[in-house]
Amino acid sequence: MGGSWQGTTWIGPGSNPAFNCRHALQGLACLIWALSELKMQPPPAWLYHWAAATRAVLDKLNPIDLGQVAAALQSSTFEALWLPKLEALLLDVLDKLAALELKSGAYSKAAVQMLMRMRGSSNSNSSTENGNSSSSSCNQPSSRPN
């Protein structure tokens, strides 16, 4: 799995000052998700640095980012590596996600809000194309066939 990484310099959470920006939390989740989607496996040392950075901010990750991390770590890209620190992080992420969902339905609410924004954006684009610039697309019936 993955490509040959000999000679490749991996820049990550421990080595890049850009990770201190305000989007660093989301960036950690997006990074591992993107690698899993691309079926790319960085070296284990890089993954351990990523896992340590993610673990350090685990309580600050929002439910969607937690879901992204969980999905990525359960993918065939990383599951096949059998790296103990990744497996332990996955269990902690799943526990945190379950606790959030049980307590307040936070993951479901965040996912529904994101889908509604996507739907609203989609409807706004089609309304604008049809010459209708109405910005309230949530209350409009869908023109899509069922």
C-alpha positions in Angstrom: 0.0 0.0 0.0 1.0 3.6 -0.5 3.9 4.8 -2.6 7.6 4.8 -2.0 8.4 7.6 0.4 12.2 7.4 0.2 13.7 10.8 -0.1 10.3 12.5 0.6 10.3 15.1 3.4 7.0 14.9 5.3 6.0 18.2 6.9 3.6 17.7 9.7 2.3 18.8 13.0 5.6 18.6 14.8 7.7 20.4 12.2 5.6 23.0 10.5 4.8 26.4 12.2 1.8 26.8 10.0 0.1 24.2 12.2 -0.3 26.9 14.8 -2.8 28.8 12.7 -6.5 28.9 13.7 -7.4 26.1 11.3 -4.9 23.6 12.7 -7.6 21.5 14.4 -9.6 21.0 11.3 -6.3 20.6 9.4 -5.3 17.6 11.4 -8.6 15.9 10.6 -8.5 16.8 6.9 -4.9 15.8 6.5 -5.4 12.2 7.7 -8.7 11.9 5.8 -7.1 13.1 2.6 -4.2 10.7 3.0 -6.7 7.8 3.5 -8.7 8.8 0.5 -5.5 9.0 -1.6 -4.4 5.6 -0.2 -1.1 7.3 0.9 0.8 6.0 3.8 3.4 8.3 5.3 6.1 6.7 7.4 5.1 5.4 10.8 7.2 8.1 12.5 5.2 10.8 10.8 1.9 9.1 11.7 3.0 8.9 15.3 3.8 12.6 15.3 0.4 13.3 13.7 -1.3 11.0 16.3 0.4 12.9 19.2 -0.6 16.2 17.8 -4.2 15.0 17.4 -4.3 13.5 20.8 -3.1 16.8 22.3 -6.2 18.6 20.9 -8.7 15.8 21.0 -11.0 17.6 23.4 -11.0 20.6 21.1 -12.0 18.8 17.9 -15.5 19.3 16.7 -17.8 16.3 16.1 -17.4 16.5 12.3 -13.6 16.5 12.6 -13.7 13.6 15.1 -15.8 11.7 12.5 -13.3 12.4 9.8 -10.5 11.1 11.9 -12.4 8.0 12.9 -13.3 7.3 9.2 -9.8 7.8 8.1 -8.2 5.6 10.8 -10.8 2.8 10.0 -10.0 2.9 6.3 -8.0 0.1 4.7 -5.1 2.6 4.2 -4.3 2.8 7.9 -6.0 -0.2 9.4 -3.6 -2.5 7.6 -0.6 -0.9 9.3 -1.5 -2.2 12.7 0.2 0.7 14.5 -0.6 0.5 18.2 -0.7 4.3 18.7 -3.1 4.8 15.8 -5.4 2.0 17.1 -5.4 3.5 20.6 -6.1 7.0 19.2 -9.0 5.5 17.1 -10.5 4.0 20.2 -10.3 7.3 22.1 -11.8 9.2 19.1 -14.7 6.7 18.9 -15.3 7.0 22.7 -15.3 10.8 22.5 -17.6 10.8 19.5 -20.0 8.3 21.2 -20.0 10.4 24.4 -20.8 13.6 22.5 -23.6 11.9 20.6 -25.1 10.3 23.7 -24.9 13.6 25.6 -26.4 15.9 23.1 -26.5 14.4 19.6 -23.7 16.8 18.7 -22.4 14.7 15.7 -25.8 14.3 14.2 -26.7 17.9 14.7 -23.4 19.1 13.1 -23.9 16.7 10.2 -27.5 17.9 9.6 -26.4 21.5 9.8 -23.6 20.9 7.3 -26.0 19.1 4.9 -28.5 21.9 5.2 -25.8 24.5 4.3 -24.9 22.4 1.3 -28.5 22.1 0.3 -29.0 25.8 0.8 -25.9 26.6 -1.3 -27.1 24.2 -4.0 -30.5 25.8 -4.1 -29.1 29.3 -4.1 -26.9 28.5 -7.1 -29.8 27.1 -9.0 -32.1 30.0 -8.0 -29.5 32.5 -9.2 -29.1 30.6 -12.5 -32.9 30.8 -13.0 -32.9 34.5 -12.4 -34.4 34.2 -8.9 -32.0 35.7 -6.4 -34.0 34.6 -3.3 -31.6 33.9 -0.5 -34.0 31.8 1.6 -33.7 28.4 0.0 -34.4 26.3 3.1 -38.2 26.9 3.0 -38.6 26.4 -0.7 -39.8 23.0 -1.9 -37.2 20.9 -3.7 -37.6 20.8 -7.5 -35.8 17.4 -7.6 -37.9 14.3 -8.4 -38.3 11.8 -5.6 
